[in-house]
Amino acid sequence: MLWNNRAVLCNAVAVVTRLSTASSFSPMALTTTRTFAQTTSLYSAPPKRYLLNYEYIPDVLEKRGPYREGHLGLAKEMAAEGTCVSGGPFNPPGSDVPNGALFVFTTKEAAEKFAAEDPYIEGGIVTKSTISEWTVAIGTN
């Protein structure tokens, strides 16, 4: 009988040891060892995007015509490739005349490529362009 009591005690110690080292209690913790096959980061860095900001000439609506198709075609092409996330003109509240545009790209190289090939720049529609790195803190853009 002493031998049986000793075996029961050893089994009880083994169960307590398993329960105290298991990452969470479950009925399976008594008979299985829990392993993690995949590492998941609790924190992932926010995505980086690149903003291409344009300033337009005051009479953009009158002068953009010959360059508009090429400008929009390039934007659509890069959007289809997945390098241009979004873009479009902006204007002061209450005005119908855009005074600039903003484009969001996935890489700095894509933003540079757009600026280098955009007919609006060559045609003098854009008076100033800048590229900025943007860390997305809210949203998924």
C-alpha positions, -999 to 999 in steps of 0.1 A, spaced: 0 0 0 29 23 7 41 19 -29 6 29 -42 5 60 -20 40 70 -32 29 66 -69 -3 87 -63 19 114 -46 43 114 -76 14 117 -101 -1 145 -80 33 164 -80 35 159 -118 0 173 -123 7 203 -101 39 210 -120 22 207 -153 -6 230 -143 18 256 -128 39 258 -160 10 256 -185 3 290 -202 -34 286 -195 -54 259 -178 -75 236 -198 -86 200 -193 -60 190 -219 -32 206 -199 -31 174 -178 -22 152 -207 -6 174 -234 22 199 -238 13 232 -253 36 245 -281 34 276 -302 42 269 -339 38 306 -349 51 337 -334 27 367 -335 40 401 -328 19 420 -302 30 452 -319 35 458 -356 49 490 -370 24 512 -387 27 512 -425 48 540 -441 33 558 -471 47 586 -492 27 618 -499 32 637 -531 19 672 -527 13 695 -556 6 732 -558 -12 743 -589 -12 775 -610 -42 798 -602 -58 792 -637 -54 754 -636 -89 747 -649 -82 767 -681 -48 753 -688 -49 716 -677 -68 704 -707 -39 692 -730 -22 674 -700 -52 660 -681 -56 627 -700 -19 618 -695 -20 629 -659 -50 608 -650 -38 579 -671 -5 577 -652 -24 579 -619 -47 551 -629 -18 529 -642 0 532 -609 -32 526 -589 -37 494 -609 -1 484 -601 -8 489 -564 18 517 -560 -6 546 -559 -30 542 -531 -52 573 -537 -50 608 -550 -69 638 -561 -71 676 -561 -79 698 -531 -93 733 -529 -101 759 -502 -135 755 -486 -162 772 -507 -140 773 -539 -145 751 -570 -109 757 -582 -83 733 -570 -51 749 -557 -32 716 -555 -34 678 -553 -23 651 -529 -13 615 -539 -5 587 -515 21 561 -527 34 529 -512 71 537 -518 92 568 -522 104 555 -556 68 553 -568 61 589 -557 93 601 -575 84 581 -606 50 598 -608 64 633 -603 91 626 -630 65 613 -656 35 635 -648 25 657 -677 12 683 -653 47 691 -641 62 693 -676 32 714 -688 36 740 -660 4 731 -642 23 723 -610 43 751 -595 57 731 -566 59 695 -556 71 679 -524 74 643 -512 69 635 -475 71 603 -456 39 596 -437 33 571 -409 -2 559 -409 -14 560 -373 -52 558 -378 -69 538 -406 -55 514 -432 -45 538 -460 
